[in-house]
Amino acid sequence: MQNMLRDFGMNLGIAFQLVDDLLDFTSTEDVLGKPAGARPFGSKVSLPLIFLLQREPEMRSAIQTVIAKPVTKASRAPSC
């Protein structure tokens, strides 16, 4: 039973993080209640960026440049 609960919690956390990462790219600040687009260009690489690097390896330099920049209000994705 303990292993089943552990696995459930792990899978739920992964599912939550995947949806959260996707919403950071596709939603607005009004819908999210937090700045949209801020985290994907923060210090951590999210799954959507990993997929982008797999499909477009030539983007690595541009992505590294963006990730290295500090996140400021001006650098966040525009709200639609």
mmJSON file of the N, C-alpha and C atoms, coordinates in Angstrom:
{"data_MODEL":{"atom_site":{
"group_PDB":["ATOM","ATOM","ATOM","ATOM","ATOM","ATOM","ATOM","ATOM","ATOM","ATOM","ATOM","ATOM","ATOM","ATOM","ATOM","ATOM","ATOM","ATOM","ATOM","ATOM","ATOM","ATOM","ATOM","ATOM","ATOM","ATOM","ATOM","ATOM","ATOM","ATOM","ATOM","ATOM","ATOM","ATOM","ATOM","ATOM","ATOM","ATOM","ATOM","ATOM","ATOM","ATOM","ATOM","ATOM","ATOM","ATOM","ATOM","ATOM","ATOM","ATOM","ATOM","ATOM","ATOM","ATOM","ATOM","ATOM","ATOM","ATOM","ATOM","ATOM","ATOM","ATOM","ATOM","ATOM","ATOM","ATOM","ATOM","ATOM","ATOM","ATOM","ATOM","ATOM","ATOM","ATOM","ATOM","ATOM","ATOM","ATOM","ATOM","ATOM","ATOM","ATOM","ATOM","ATOM","ATOM","ATOM","ATOM","ATOM","ATOM","ATOM","ATOM","ATOM","ATOM","ATOM","ATOM","ATOM","ATOM","ATOM","ATOM","ATOM","ATOM","ATOM","ATOM","ATOM","ATOM","ATOM","ATOM","ATOM","ATOM","ATOM","ATOM","ATOM","ATOM","ATOM","ATOM","ATOM","ATOM","ATOM","ATOM","ATOM","ATOM","ATOM","ATOM","ATOM","ATOM","ATOM","ATOM","ATOM","ATOM","ATOM","ATOM","ATOM","ATOM","ATOM","ATOM","ATOM","ATOM","ATOM","ATOM","ATOM","ATOM","ATOM","ATOM","ATOM","ATOM","ATOM","ATOM","ATOM","ATOM","ATOM","ATOM","ATOM","ATOM","ATOM","ATOM","ATOM","ATOM","ATOM","ATOM","ATOM","ATOM","ATOM","ATOM","ATOM","ATOM","ATOM","ATOM","ATOM","ATOM","ATOM","ATOM","ATOM","ATOM","ATOM","ATOM","ATOM","ATOM","ATOM","ATOM","ATOM","ATOM","ATOM","ATOM","ATOM","ATOM","ATOM","ATOM","ATOM","ATOM","ATOM","ATOM","ATOM","ATOM","ATOM","ATOM","ATOM","ATOM","ATOM","ATOM","ATOM","ATOM","ATOM","ATOM","ATOM","ATOM","ATOM","ATOM","ATOM","ATOM","ATOM","ATOM","ATOM","ATOM","ATOM","ATOM","ATOM","ATOM","ATOM","ATOM","ATOM","ATOM","ATOM","ATOM","ATOM","ATOM","ATOM","ATOM","ATOM","ATOM","ATOM","ATOM","ATOM","ATOM","ATOM","ATOM","ATOM","ATOM","ATOM","ATOM","ATOM"],
"id":[1,2,3,4,5,6,7,8,9,10,11,12,13,14,15,16,17,18,19,20,21,22,23,24,25,26,27,28,29,30,31,32,33,34,35,36,37,38,39,40,41,42,43,44,45,46,47,48,49,50,51,52,53,54,55,56,57,58,59,60,61,62,63,64,65,66,67,68,69,70,71,72,73,74,75,76,77,78,79,80,81,82,83,84,85,86,87,88,89,90,91,92,93,94,95,96,97,98,99,100,101,102,103,104,105,106,107,108,109,110,111,112,113,114,115,116,117,118,119,120,121,122,123,124,125,126,127,128,129,130,131,132,133,134,135,136,137,138,139,140,141,142,143,144,145,146,147,148,149,150,151,152,153,154,155,156,157,158,159,160,161,162,163,164,165,166,167,168,169,170,171,172,173,174,175,176,177,178,179,180,181,182,183,184,185,186,187,188,189,190,191,192,193,194,195,196,197,198,199,200,201,202,203,204,205,206,207,208,209,210,211,212,213,214,215,216,217,218,219,220,221,222,223,224,225,226,227,228,229,230,231,232,233,234,235,236,237,238,239,240],
"type_symbol":["N","C","C","N","C","C","N","C","C","N","C","C","N","C","C","N","C","C","N","C","C","N","C","C","N","C","C","N","C","C","N","C","C","N","C","C","N","C","C","N","C","C","N","C","C","N","C","C","N","C","C","N","C","C","N","C","C","N","C","C","N","C","C","N","C","C","N","C","C","N","C","C","N","C","C","N","C","C","N","C","C","N","C","C","N","C","C","N","C","C","N","C","C","N","C","C","N","C","C","N","C","C","N","C","C","N","C","C","N","C","C","N","C","C","N","C","C","N","C","C","N","C","C","N","C","C","N","C","C","N","C","C","N","C","C","N","C","C","N","C","C","N","C","C","N","C","C","N","C","C","N","C","C","N","C","C","N","C","C","N","C","C","N","C","C","N","C","C","N","C","C","N","C","C","N","C","C","N","C","C","N","C","C","N","C","C","N","C","C","N","C","C","N","C","C","N","C","C","N","C","C","N","C","C","N","C","C","N","C","C","N","C","C","N","C","C","N","C","C","N","C","C","N","C","C","N","C","C","N","C","C","N","C","C","N","C","C","N","C","C"],
"label_atom_id":["N","CA","C","N","CA","C","N","CA","C","N","CA","C","N","CA","C","N","CA","C","N","CA","C","N","CA","C","N","CA","C","N","CA","C","N","CA","C","N","CA","C","N","CA","C","N","CA","C","N","CA","C","N","CA","C","N","CA","C","N","CA","C","N","CA","C","N","CA","C","N","CA","C","N","CA","C","N","CA","C","N","CA","C","N","CA","C","N","CA","C","N","CA","C","N","CA","C","N","CA","C","N","CA","C","N","CA","C","N","CA","C","N","CA","C","N","CA","C","N","CA","C","N","CA","C","N","CA","C","N","CA","C","N","CA","C","N","CA","C","N","CA","C","N","CA","C","N","CA","C","N","CA","C","N","CA","C","N","CA","C","N","CA","C","N","CA","C","N","CA","C","N","CA","C","N","CA","C","N","CA","C","N","CA","C","N","CA","C","N","CA","C","N","CA","C","N","CA","C","N","CA","C","N","CA","C","N","CA","C","N","CA","C","N","CA","C","N","CA","C","N","CA","C","N","CA","C","N","CA","C","N","CA","C","N","CA","C","N","CA","C","N","CA","C","N","CA","C","N","CA","C","N","CA","C","N","CA","C","N","CA","C","N","CA","C","N","CA","C","N","CA","C","N","CA","C","N","CA","C"],
"label_alt_id":[null,null,null,null,null,null,null,null,null,null,null,null,null,null,null,null,null,null,null,null,null,null,null,null,null,null,null,null,null,null,null,null,null,null,null,null,null,null,null,null,null,null,null,null,null,null,null,null,null,null,null,null,null,null,null,null,null,null,null,null,null,null,null,null,null,null,null,null,null,null,null,null,null,null,null,null,null,null,null,null,null,null,null,null,null,null,null,null,null,null,null,null,null,null,null,null,null,null,null,null,null,null,null,null,null,null,null,null,null,null,null,null,null,null,null,null,null,null,null,null,null,null,null,null,null,null,null,null,null,null,null,null,null,null,null,null,null,null,null,null,null,null,null,null,null,null,null,null,null,null,null,null,null,null,null,null,null,null,null,null,null,null,null,null,null,null,null,null,null,null,null,null,null,null,null,null,null,null,null,null,null,null,null,null,null,null,null,null,null,null,null,null,null,null,null,null,null,null,null,null,null,null,null,null,null,null,null,null,null,null,null,null,null,null,null,null,null,null,null,null,null,null,null,null,null,null,null,null,null,null,null,null,null,null,null,null,null,null,null,null],
"label_comp_id":["MET","MET","MET","GLN","GLN","GLN","ASN","ASN","ASN","MET","MET","MET","LEU","LEU","LEU","ARG","ARG","ARG","ASP","ASP","ASP","PHE","PHE","PHE","GLY","GLY","GLY","MET","MET","MET","ASN","ASN","ASN","LEU","LEU","LEU","GLY","GLY","GLY","ILE","ILE","ILE","ALA","ALA","ALA","PHE","PHE","PHE","GLN","GLN","GLN","LEU","LEU","LEU","VAL","VAL","VAL","ASP","ASP","ASP","ASP","ASP","ASP","LEU","LEU","LEU","LEU","LEU","LEU","ASP","ASP","ASP","PHE","PHE","PHE","THR","THR","THR","SER","SER","SER","THR","THR","THR","GLU","GLU","GLU","ASP","ASP","ASP","VAL","VAL","VAL","LEU","LEU","LEU","GLY","GLY","GLY","LYS","LYS","LYS","PRO","PRO","PRO","ALA","ALA","ALA","GLY","GLY","GLY","ALA","ALA","ALA","ARG","ARG","ARG","PRO","PRO","PRO","PHE","PHE","PHE","GLY","GLY","GLY","SER","SER","SER","LYS","LYS","LYS","VAL","VAL","VAL","SER","SER","SER","LEU","LEU","LEU","PRO","PRO","PRO","LEU","LEU","LEU","ILE","ILE","ILE","PHE","PHE","PHE","LEU","LEU","LEU","LEU","LEU","LEU","GLN","GLN","GLN","ARG","ARG","ARG","GLU","GLU","GLU","PRO","PRO","PRO","GLU","GLU","GLU","MET","MET","MET","ARG","ARG","ARG","SER","SER","SER","ALA","ALA","ALA","ILE","ILE","ILE","GLN","GLN","GLN","THR","THR","THR","VAL","VAL","VAL","ILE","ILE","ILE","ALA","ALA","ALA","LYS","LYS","LYS","PRO","PRO","PRO","VAL","VAL","VAL","THR","THR","THR","LYS","LYS","LYS","ALA","ALA","ALA","SER","SER","SER","ARG","ARG","ARG","ALA","ALA","ALA","PRO","PRO","PRO","SER","SER","SER","CYS","CYS","CYS"],
"label_asym_id":["A","A","A","A","A","A","A","A","A","A","A","A","A","A","A","A","A","A","A","A","A","A","A","A","A","A","A","A","A","A","A","A","A","A","A","A","A","A","A","A","A","A","A","A","A","A","A","A","A","A","A","A","A","A","A","A","A","A","A","A","A","A","A","A","A","A","A","A","A","A","A","A","A","A","A","A","A","A","A","A","A","A","A","A","A","A","A","A","A","A","A","A","A","A","A","A","A","A","A","A","A","A","A","A","A","A","A","A","A","A","A","A","A","A","A","A","A","A","A","A","A","A","A","A","A","A","A","A","A","A","A","A","A","A","A","A","A","A","A","A","A","A","A","A","A","A","A","A","A","A","A","A","A","A","A","A","A","A","A","A","A","A","A","A","A","A","A","A","A","A","A","A","A","A","A","A","A","A","A","A","A","A","A","A","A","A","A","A","A","A","A","A","A","A","A","A","A","A","A","A","A","A","A","A","A","A","A","A","A","A","A","A","A","A","A","A","A","A","A","A","A","A","A","A","A","A","A","A","A","A","A","A","A","A","A","A","A","A","A","A"],
"label_entity_id":["1","1","1","1","1","1","1","1","1","1","1","1","1","1","1","1","1","1","1","1","1","1","1","1","1","1","1","1","1","1","1","1","1","1","1","1","1","1","1","1","1","1","1","1","1","1","1","1","1","1","1","1","1","1","1","1","1","1","1","1","1","1","1","1","1","1","1","1","1","1","1","1","1","1","1","1","1","1","1","1","1","1","1","1","1","1","1","1","1","1","1","1","1","1","1","1","1","1","1","1","1","1","1","1","1","1","1","1","1","1","1","1","1","1","1","1","1","1","1","1","1","1","1","1","1","1","1","1","1","1","1","1","1","1","1","1","1","1","1","1","1","1","1","1","1","1","1","1","1","1","1","1","1","1","1","1","1","1","1","1","1","1","1","1","1","1","1","1","1","1","1","1","1","1","1","1","1","1","1","1","1","1","1","1","1","1","1","1","1","1","1","1","1","1","1","1","1","1","1","1","1","1","1","1","1","1","1","1","1","1","1","1","1","1","1","1","1","1","1","1","1","1","1","1","1","1","1","1","1","1","1","1","1","1","1","1","1","1","1","1"],
"label_seq_id":[1,1,1,2,2,2,3,3,3,4,4,4,5,5,5,6,6,6,7,7,7,8,8,8,9,9,9,10,10,10,11,11,11,12,12,12,13,13,13,14,14,14,15,15,15,16,16,16,17,17,17,18,18,18,19,19,19,20,20,20,21,21,21,22,22,22,23,23,23,24,24,24,25,25,25,26,26,26,27,27,27,28,28,28,29,29,29,30,30,30,31,31,31,32,32,32,33,33,33,34,34,34,35,35,35,36,36,36,37,37,37,38,38,38,39,39,39,40,40,40,41,41,41,42,42,42,43,43,43,44,44,44,45,45,45,46,46,46,47,47,47,48,48,48,49,49,49,50,50,50,51,51,51,52,52,52,53,53,53,54,54,54,55,55,55,56,56,56,57,57,57,58,58,58,59,59,59,60,60,60,61,61,61,62,62,62,63,63,63,64,64,64,65,65,65,66,66,66,67,67,67,68,68,68,69,69,69,70,70,70,71,71,71,72,72,72,73,73,73,74,74,74,75,75,75,76,76,76,77,77,77,78,78,78,79,79,79,80,80,80],
"pdbx_PDB_ins_code":[null,null,null,null,null,null,null,null,null,null,null,null,null,null,null,null,null,null,null,null,null,null,null,null,null,null,null,null,null,null,null,null,null,null,null,null,null,null,null,null,null,null,null,null,null,null,null,null,null,null,null,null,null,null,null,null,null,null,null,null,null,null,null,null,null,null,null,null,null,null,null,null,null,null,null,null,null,null,null,null,null,null,null,null,null,null,null,null,null,null,null,null,null,null,null,null,null,null,null,null,null,null,null,null,null,null,null,null,null,null,null,null,null,null,null,null,null,null,null,null,null,null,null,null,null,null,null,null,null,null,null,null,null,null,null,null,null,null,null,null,null,null,null,null,null,null,null,null,null,null,null,null,null,null,null,null,null,null,null,null,null,null,null,null,null,null,null,null,null,null,null,null,null,null,null,null,null,null,null,null,null,null,null,null,null,null,null,null,null,null,null,null,null,null,null,null,null,null,null,null,null,null,null,null,null,null,null,null,null,null,null,null,null,null,null,null,null,null,null,null,null,null,null,null,null,null,null,null,null,null,null,null,null,null,null,null,null,null,null,null],
"Cartn_x":[0.823,0.0,0.869,1.936,2.815,3.447,3.863,4.452,3.441,2.207,1.162,0.903,0.856,0.644,1.834,3.055,4.245,4.203,3.897,3.835,2.74,1.598,0.51,0.958,1.576,2.046,3.083,4.01,5.043,4.412,3.506,2.86,1.975,1.292,0.477,1.362,2.49,3.412,3.98,4.326,4.851,3.777,2.558,1.462,1.213,1.219,1.024,2.111,3.376,4.481,4.421,4.033,3.903,2.839,1.689,0.617,1.068,1.739,2.219,3.214,4.145,5.118,4.424,3.457,2.722,1.954,1.298,0.541,1.454,2.692,3.632,3.884,3.798,4.02,2.758,1.596,0.385,-0.693,-0.523,-1.588,-1.183,-2.081,-1.824,-1.746,-1.21,-1.097,-2.47,-3.465,-4.815,-5.386,-5.15,-5.667,-4.87,-3.543,-2.683,-2.67,-2.824,-2.691,-1.244,-0.343,1.098,1.659,2.838,3.4,3.554,2.923,3.047,4.399,5.001,6.255,7.478,7.357,8.517,9.437,8.886,9.719,10.427,9.784,10.503,11.827,11.945,13.188,13.944,13.596,14.319,15.553,15.994,17.25,17.104,15.88,15.695,15.142,15.589,15.104,13.899,12.786,11.562,11.424,10.507,10.319,10.043,9.227,9.044,10.365,11.266,12.561,13.424,13.333,14.071,13.59,12.273,11.734,12.181,12.184,12.645,14.095,14.939,16.347,16.512,15.66,15.732,15.343,14.334,13.86,14.691,15.208,15.943,17.265,18.246,19.498,20.238,20.015,20.682,20.176,19.093,18.546,19.272,20.184,20.851,21.496,22.234,22.931,21.947,20.886,19.885,19.18,18.849,18.176,19.097,20.364,21.309,21.461,21.436,21.528,20.327,19.136,17.915,17.878,18.256,18.233,19.212,20.334,21.363,20.933,19.974,19.505,18.576,18.687,17.745,16.338,15.353,13.962,13.54,13.077,12.553,11.141,10.422,9.053,9.051,10.037,10.102,10.396,11.079,11.46,10.412,9.341,8.299,7.5,6.855,6.002,4.866,4.491,3.399,2.073,1.217,-0.119,-0.984,-1.805,-2.68,-4.05],
"Cartn_y":[-1.197,0.0,1.264,1.244,2.413,2.712,1.662,1.862,2.42,1.964,2.466,3.949,4.349,5.759,6.606,6.079,6.798,7.001,5.935,6.024,6.992,6.945,7.865,9.311,9.582,10.936,11.399,10.532,10.87,11.172,10.311,10.514,11.756,12.02,13.227,14.472,14.45,15.585,15.821,14.756,14.889,15.456,14.933,15.441,16.922,17.309,18.715,19.581,19.143,19.936,20.067,18.999,19.065,20.082,20.042,20.996,22.414,22.597,23.914,24.47,23.64,24.082,24.47,23.672,23.973,25.286,25.483,26.724,27.95,27.795,28.91,29.408,28.514,28.886,29.317,28.866,29.046,29.912,30.325,31.036,32.479,33.193,34.589,34.759,35.884,36.185,36.239,36.769,36.856,35.472,34.521,33.168,32.433,32.577,31.838,32.395,33.698,34.329,34.524,34.346,34.554,34.974,35.54,35.971,34.805,34.918,33.888,34.028,32.905,32.92,33.247,33.471,33.872,32.692,31.576,30.432,29.747,29.587,28.888,29.549,30.826,31.51,31.851,31.164,31.322,30.433,30.027,29.288,27.797,27.281,25.842,25.555,24.447,24.032,23.127,23.479,22.7,21.731,20.796,19.78,20.374,21.421,22.0,22.482,23.027,23.446,22.248,21.179,19.959,19.424,19.4,18.948,19.863,21.151,22.101,21.809,21.577,21.274,19.968,18.997,17.74,17.923,18.75,18.968,19.992,20.987,22.086,22.307,21.408,21.53,22.849,23.458,24.732,25.873,25.652,26.668,26.71,25.75,25.645,26.955,27.593,28.83,29.937,30.084,31.117,30.847,29.583,29.226,29.468,29.099,29.327,30.81,31.634,33.085,33.605,33.136,33.588,33.094,31.847,31.293,32.023,32.448,33.122,34.517,35.122,36.467,36.387,37.343,37.353,37.687,37.084,37.346,38.668,39.577,40.865,41.02,41.97,42.198,42.484,43.235,43.582,42.372,41.337,40.193,39.084,39.223,38.192,38.214,37.097,37.007,38.006,38.64,39.607,38.939,39.609,39.111,39.389,38.413,38.573,39.03],
"Cartn_z":[0.0,0.0,0.0,0.781,0.857,-0.502,-1.224,-2.553,-3.538,-3.453,-4.343,-4.079,-2.818,-2.483,-2.926,-2.75,-3.194,-4.707,-5.452,-6.911,-7.355,-6.69,-7.017,-6.809,-5.679,-5.4,-6.406,-6.769,-7.749,-9.108,-9.542,-10.844,-10.861,-9.764,-9.67,-9.739,-9.05,-9.08,-10.464,-11.164,-12.526,-13.446,-13.338,-14.168,-13.896,-12.635,-12.28,-12.91,-12.803,-13.328,-14.843,-15.526,-16.985,-17.396,-16.733,-17.041,-16.703,-15.57,-15.159,-16.179,-16.644,-17.644,-18.943,-19.367,-20.588,-20.463,-19.327,-19.124,-19.09,-18.604,-18.616,-20.038,-21.009,-22.407,-23.124,-22.673,-23.478,-22.838,-21.602,-20.915,-20.62,-19.981,-19.636,-18.122,-17.706,-16.276,-15.616,-16.334,-15.771,-15.461,-16.338,-16.144,-15.074,-15.099,-14.185,-12.768,-12.649,-11.337,-10.938,-11.889,-11.694,-13.047,-13.074,-14.357,-15.335,-16.495,-17.526,-18.21,-18.493,-19.236,-18.426,-17.136,-16.339,-16.067,-15.648,-15.278,-16.435,-17.599,-18.655,-19.012,-18.742,-19.039,-17.764,-16.695,-15.437,-15.441,-14.295,-14.194,-14.45,-14.547,-14.737,-16.126,-16.686,-17.998,-17.797,-18.417,-18.276,-19.453,-19.34,-20.369,-21.754,-21.891,-23.221,-23.839,-23.033,-23.576,-23.948,-23.186,-23.532,-24.877,-25.08,-26.364,-27.501,-27.265,-28.288,-28.664,-27.673,-27.945,-28.717,-28.453,-29.193,-30.653,-30.893,-32.267,-33.027,-32.317,-32.942,-32.211,-32.36,-31.61,-31.858,-33.003,-33.301,-32.415,-31.69,-30.787,-29.442,-29.187,-27.89,-27.461,-28.343,-27.984,-27.611,-28.383,-28.104,-26.778,-26.519,-25.266,-24.078,-24.205,-23.119,-22.826,-23.863,-23.672,-22.897,-23.258,-22.589,-21.147,-20.915,-19.56,-18.653,-19.204,-18.402,-17.96,-18.659,-18.302,-17.098,-16.164,-15.038,-15.516,-14.867,-15.22,-14.592,-15.436,-14.973,-15.522,-15.0,-15.478,-16.982,-17.464,-18.879,-19.751,-19.226,-20.035,-20.038,-19.286,-19.238,-20.519,-20.809,-21.98,-21.862,-22.978,-22.923,-22.628,-21.893,-21.625,-22.832,-23.214,-24.389,-23.967],
"occupancy":[1.0,1.0,1.0,1.0,1.0,1.0,1.0,1.0,1.0,1.0,1.0,1.0,1.0,1.0,1.0,1.0,1.0,1.0,1.0,1.0,1.0,1.0,1.0,1.0,1.0,1.0,1.0,1.0,1.0,1.0,1.0,1.0,1.0,1.0,1.0,1.0,1.0,1.0,1.0,1.0,1.0,1.0,1.0,1.0,1.0,1.0,1.0,1.0,1.0,1.0,1.0,1.0,1.0,1.0,1.0,1.0,1.0,1.0,1.0,1.0,1.0,1.0,1.0,1.0,1.0,1.0,1.0,1.0,1.0,1.0,1.0,1.0,1.0,1.0,1.0,1.0,1.0,1.0,1.0,1.0,1.0,1.0,1.0,1.0,1.0,1.0,1.0,1.0,1.0,1.0,1.0,1.0,1.0,1.0,1.0,1.0,1.0,1.0,1.0,1.0,1.0,1.0,1.0,1.0,1.0,1.0,1.0,1.0,1.0,1.0,1.0,1.0,1.0,1.0,1.0,1.0,1.0,1.0,1.0,1.0,1.0,1.0,1.0,1.0,1.0,1.0,1.0,1.0,1.0,1.0,1.0,1.0,1.0,1.0,1.0,1.0,1.0,1.0,1.0,1.0,1.0,1.0,1.0,1.0,1.0,1.0,1.0,1.0,1.0,1.0,1.0,1.0,1.0,1.0,1.0,1.0,1.0,1.0,1.0,1.0,1.0,1.0,1.0,1.0,1.0,1.0,1.0,1.0,1.0,1.0,1.0,1.0,1.0,1.0,1.0,1.0,1.0,1.0,1.0,1.0,1.0,1.0,1.0,1.0,1.0,1.0,1.0,1.0,1.0,1.0,1.0,1.0,1.0,1.0,1.0,1.0,1.0,1.0,1.0,1.0,1.0,1.0,1.0,1.0,1.0,1.0,1.0,1.0,1.0,1.0,1.0,1.0,1.0,1.0,1.0,1.0,1.0,1.0,1.0,1.0,1.0,1.0,1.0,1.0,1.0,1.0,1.0,1.0,1.0,1.0,1.0,1.0,1.0,1.0,1.0,1.0,1.0,1.0,1.0,1.0],
"B_iso_or_equiv":[0.0,0.0,0.0,0.0,0.0,0.0,0.0,0.0,0.0,0.0,0.0,0.0,0.0,0.0,0.0,0.0,0.0,0.0,0.0,0.0,0.0,0.0,0.0,0.0,0.0,0.0,0.0,0.0,0.0,0.0,0.0,0.0,0.0,0.0,0.0,0.0,0.0,0.0,0.0,0.0,0.0,0.0,0.0,0.0,0.0,0.0,0.0,0.0,0.0,0.0,0.0,0.0,0.0,0.0,0.0,0.0,0.0,0.0,0.0,0.0,0.0,0.0,0.0,0.0,0.0,0.0,0.0,0.0,0.0,0.0,0.0,0.0,0.0,0.0,0.0,0.0,0.0,0.0,0.0,0.0,0.0,0.0,0.0,0.0,0.0,0.0,0.0,0.0,0.0,0.0,0.0,0.0,0.0,0.0,0.0,0.0,0.0,0.0,0.0,0.0,0.0,0.0,0.0,0.0,0.0,0.0,0.0,0.0,0.0,0.0,0.0,0.0,0.0,0.0,0.0,0.0,0.0,0.0,0.0,0.0,0.0,0.0,0.0,0.0,0.0,0.0,0.0,0.0,0.0,0.0,0.0,0.0,0.0,0.0,0.0,0.0,0.0,0.0,0.0,0.0,0.0,0.0,0.0,0.0,0.0,0.0,0.0,0.0,0.0,0.0,0.0,0.0,0.0,0.0,0.0,0.0,0.0,0.0,0.0,0.0,0.0,0.0,0.0,0.0,0.0,0.0,0.0,0.0,0.0,0.0,0.0,0.0,0.0,0.0,0.0,0.0,0.0,0.0,0.0,0.0,0.0,0.0,0.0,0.0,0.0,0.0,0.0,0.0,0.0,0.0,0.0,0.0,0.0,0.0,0.0,0.0,0.0,0.0,0.0,0.0,0.0,0.0,0.0,0.0,0.0,0.0,0.0,0.0,0.0,0.0,0.0,0.0,0.0,0.0,0.0,0.0,0.0,0.0,0.0,0.0,0.0,0.0,0.0,0.0,0.0,0.0,0.0,0.0,0.0,0.0,0.0,0.0,0.0,0.0,0.0,0.0,0.0,0.0,0.0,0.0],
"pdbx_formal_charge":[null,null,null,null,null,null,null,null,null,null,null,null,null,null,null,null,null,null,null,null,null,null,null,null,null,null,null,null,null,null,null,null,null,null,null,null,null,null,null,null,null,null,null,null,null,null,null,null,null,null,null,null,null,null,null,null,null,null,null,null,null,null,null,null,null,null,null,null,null,null,null,null,null,null,null,null,null,null,null,null,null,null,null,null,null,null,null,null,null,null,null,null,null,null,null,null,null,null,null,null,null,null,null,null,null,null,null,null,null,null,null,null,null,null,null,null,null,null,null,null,null,null,null,null,null,null,null,null,null,null,null,null,null,null,null,null,null,null,null,null,null,null,null,null,null,null,null,null,null,null,null,null,null,null,null,null,null,null,null,null,null,null,null,null,null,null,null,null,null,null,null,null,null,null,null,null,null,null,null,null,null,null,null,null,null,null,null,null,null,null,null,null,null,null,null,null,null,null,null,null,null,null,null,null,null,null,null,null,null,null,null,null,null,null,null,null,null,null,null,null,null,null,null,null,null,null,null,null,null,null,null,null,null,null,null,null,null,null,null,null],
"auth_seq_id":[1,1,1,2,2,2,3,3,3,4,4,4,5,5,5,6,6,6,7,7,7,8,8,8,9,9,9,10,10,10,11,11,11,12,12,12,13,13,13,14,14,14,15,15,15,16,16,16,17,17,17,18,18,18,19,19,19,20,20,20,21,21,21,22,22,22,23,23,23,24,24,24,25,25,25,26,26,26,27,27,27,28,28,28,29,29,29,30,30,30,31,31,31,32,32,32,33,33,33,34,34,34,35,35,35,36,36,36,37,37,37,38,38,38,39,39,39,40,40,40,41,41,41,42,42,42,43,43,43,44,44,44,45,45,45,46,46,46,47,47,47,48,48,48,49,49,49,50,50,50,51,51,51,52,52,52,53,53,53,54,54,54,55,55,55,56,56,56,57,57,57,58,58,58,59,59,59,60,60,60,61,61,61,62,62,62,63,63,63,64,64,64,65,65,65,66,66,66,67,67,67,68,68,68,69,69,69,70,70,70,71,71,71,72,72,72,73,73,73,74,74,74,75,75,75,76,76,76,77,77,77,78,78,78,79,79,79,80,80,80],
"auth_comp_id":["MET","MET","MET","GLN","GLN","GLN","ASN","ASN","ASN","MET","MET","MET","LEU","LEU","LEU","ARG","ARG","ARG","ASP","ASP","ASP","PHE","PHE","PHE","GLY","GLY","GLY","MET","MET","MET","ASN","ASN","ASN","LEU","LEU","LEU","GLY","GLY","GLY","ILE","ILE","ILE","ALA","ALA","ALA","PHE","PHE","PHE","GLN","GLN","GLN","LEU","LEU","LEU","VAL","VAL","VAL","ASP","ASP","ASP","ASP","ASP","ASP","LEU","LEU","LEU","LEU","LEU","LEU","ASP","ASP","ASP","PHE","PHE","PHE","THR","THR","THR","SER","SER","SER","THR","THR","THR","GLU","GLU","GLU","ASP","ASP","ASP","VAL","VAL","VAL","LEU","LEU","LEU","GLY","GLY","GLY","LYS","LYS","LYS","PRO","PRO","PRO","ALA","ALA","ALA","GLY","GLY","GLY","ALA","ALA","ALA","ARG","ARG","ARG","PRO","PRO","PRO","PHE","PHE","PHE","GLY","GLY","GLY","SER","SER","SER","LYS","LYS","LYS","VAL","VAL","VAL","SER","SER","SER","LEU","LEU","LEU","PRO","PRO","PRO","LEU","LEU","LEU","ILE","ILE","ILE","PHE","PHE","PHE","LEU","LEU","LEU","LEU","LEU","LEU","GLN","GLN","GLN","ARG","ARG","ARG","GLU","GLU","GLU","PRO","PRO","PRO","GLU","GLU","GLU","MET","MET","MET","ARG","ARG","ARG","SER","SER","SER","ALA","ALA","ALA","ILE","ILE","ILE","GLN","GLN","GLN","THR","THR","THR","VAL","VAL","VAL","ILE","ILE","ILE","ALA","ALA","ALA","LYS","LYS","LYS","PRO","PRO","PRO","VAL","VAL","VAL","THR","THR","THR","LYS","LYS","LYS","ALA","ALA","ALA","SER","SER","SER","ARG","ARG","ARG","ALA","ALA","ALA","PRO","PRO","PRO","SER","SER","SER","CYS","CYS","CYS"],
"auth_asym_id":["A","A","A","A","A","A","A","A","A","A","A","A","A","A","A","A","A","A","A","A","A","A","A","A","A","A","A","A","A","A","A","A","A","A","A","A","A","A","A","A","A","A","A","A","A","A","A","A","A","A","A","A","A","A","A","A","A","A","A","A","A","A","A","A","A","A","A","A","A","A","A","A","A","A","A","A","A","A","A","A","A","A","A","A","A","A","A","A","A","A","A","A","A","A","A","A","A","A","A","A","A","A","A","A","A","A","A","A","A","A","A","A","A","A","A","A","A","A","A","A","A","A","A","A","A","A","A","A","A","A","A","A","A","A","A","A","A","A","A","A","A","A","A","A","A","A","A","A","A","A","A","A","A","A","A","A","A","A","A","A","A","A","A","A","A","A","A","A","A","A","A","A","A","A","A","A","A","A","A","A","A","A","A","A","A","A","A","A","A","A","A","A","A","A","A","A","A","A","A","A","A","A","A","A","A","A","A","A","A","A","A","A","A","A","A","A","A","A","A","A","A","A","A","A","A","A","A","A","A","A","A","A","A","A","A","A","A","A","A","A"],
"auth_atom_id":["N","CA","C","N","CA","C","N","CA","C","N","CA","C","N","CA","C","N","CA","C","N","CA","C","N","CA","C","N","CA","C","N","CA","C","N","CA","C","N","CA","C","N","CA","C","N","CA","C","N","CA","C","N","CA","C","N","CA","C","N","CA","C","N","CA","C","N","CA","C","N","CA","C","N","CA","C","N","CA","C","N","CA","C","N","CA","C","N","CA","C","N","CA","C","N","CA","C","N","CA","C","N","CA","C","N","CA","C","N","CA","C","N","CA","C","N","CA","C","N","CA","C","N","CA","C","N","CA","C","N","CA","C","N","CA","C","N","CA","C","N","CA","C","N","CA","C","N","CA","C","N","CA","C","N","CA","C","N","CA","C","N","CA","C","N","CA","C","N","CA","C","N","CA","C","N","CA","C","N","CA","C","N","CA","C","N","CA","C","N","CA","C","N","CA","C","N","CA","C","N","CA","C","N","CA","C","N","CA","C","N","CA","C","N","CA","C","N","CA","C","N","CA","C","N","CA","C","N","CA","C","N","CA","C","N","CA","C","N","CA","C","N","CA","C","N","CA","C","N","CA","C","N","CA","C","N","CA","C","N","CA","C","N","CA","C","N","CA","C","N","CA","C","N","CA","C","N","CA","C"],
"pdbx_PDB_model_num":[1,1,1,1,1,1,1,1,1,1,1,1,1,1,1,1,1,1,1,1,1,1,1,1,1,1,1,1,1,1,1,1,1,1,1,1,1,1,1,1,1,1,1,1,1,1,1,1,1,1,1,1,1,1,1,1,1,1,1,1,1,1,1,1,1,1,1,1,1,1,1,1,1,1,1,1,1,1,1,1,1,1,1,1,1,1,1,1,1,1,1,1,1,1,1,1,1,1,1,1,1,1,1,1,1,1,1,1,1,1,1,1,1,1,1,1,1,1,1,1,1,1,1,1,1,1,1,1,1,1,1,1,1,1,1,1,1,1,1,1,1,1,1,1,1,1,1,1,1,1,1,1,1,1,1,1,1,1,1,1,1,1,1,1,1,1,1,1,1,1,1,1,1,1,1,1,1,1,1,1,1,1,1,1,1,1,1,1,1,1,1,1,1,1,1,1,1,1,1,1,1,1,1,1,1,1,1,1,1,1,1,1,1,1,1,1,1,1,1,1,1,1,1,1,1,1,1,1,1,1,1,1,1,1,1,1,1,1,1,1]
}}}
